[in-house]
Amino acid sequence: MRRSRCLLPALGLLLITTACQGDPSAPAPSTPDGATAATSKPPADGTWRWSHAVVWSGDLNSCRQGEAAATRDCLIKAMQAGGASADAVRAAEQLSSGGELAFVTAWHEHDGIGVATVAYPFRANTNEGTRLIDAGGRRIDVDTVQWDDALRADAGVQALLQAHPQATPFAPAQAAGSMPLDGGGVRLLYRTPLRDCHACANAGQLQIGYDFDAKRNFVGQQVVPVTP
């Protein structure tokens, strides 16, 4: 989640300038341990651990017209009519509980961590996202990265914001590899583009490491510098 790219030294090996980057979503090689700044934990919603059974792919045309268009009930009924499993419907209900409709379209395991691809069928933009699922069923949304005090304290972020004061993270994040952690843990890396506006070219990228212990329980996330 390989084309050539170069780094901007002023950003402390954290941010990749798009002028030098052929593919903003290309994965980085494994990065050495040690992060430059800690970020707040993302929200985790629930303890039921998803599996391949939550995946569904089907027709939602019935929910794109009429009074029932784009409602949670319509999504669930369309999934049930389309042969969705009980687990797939349950996952969609959980994903759609915040007022936005979504369901799981793909699933794989990465070194003991579940990785679910989530579809947002009625969004105008950014119709796909990713959830990481730990051993206890906690779901970590890698597309909720927002500027906070910890991120702004990072030297690389500060350098980029000096050049692009309006830059902000724009989902979706892209997988950028993984690395082992001490004690048998693992870190999954995801990169989020930084832009001044939705239609603007990328000003750089922010790489976040999501850390899991030896039992694959989520333990935190950190900004991780990009290395050549």
Beta strands, then each sheet from edge to edge (+ up, - down):
strand 1: 37-38
strand 2: 103-110
strand 3: 113-119
strand 4: 128-133
strand 5: 139-141
strand 6: 168-169
strand 7: 174-180
strand 8: 186-195
strand 9: 202-212
strand 10: 218-223
sheet 1: 1+ 10- 9+ 8- 6+
sheet 2: 1+ 10- 9+ 8- 7+
sheet 3: 2+ 3- 4+ 5-
end
